[in-house]
Amino acid sequence: MKTPRKWISILMAITMLMTIIGVAFAAEAQKININTATAEELVQLERVGPSYAEKIVDFREKNGPFKTPEDIMQVAGIGPKTFEANKDRIVVK
């Protein structure tokens, strides 16, 4: 009866590995390009509500694309805390 337990262990290990891979892909999919995102997409960022999302879009339209993720802190009301909370999700490419 050791064989079924061995297969169960193998299946559990495969399931755990697939879960880890899925989480990694999901995290990558949640990246937000602050140069192309709509206000509706920007509210997915931590500490960014509808009014700040609109400020980001307005800033981008007025000043051109952001060159670095850190440039988001040039938007009025977006400071280091908001940037730090989102730095792994913000892209500009």
Beta strands, then each sheet from edge to edge (+ up, - down):
strand 1: 32-33
strand 2: 90-91
sheet 1: 1+ 2+
end
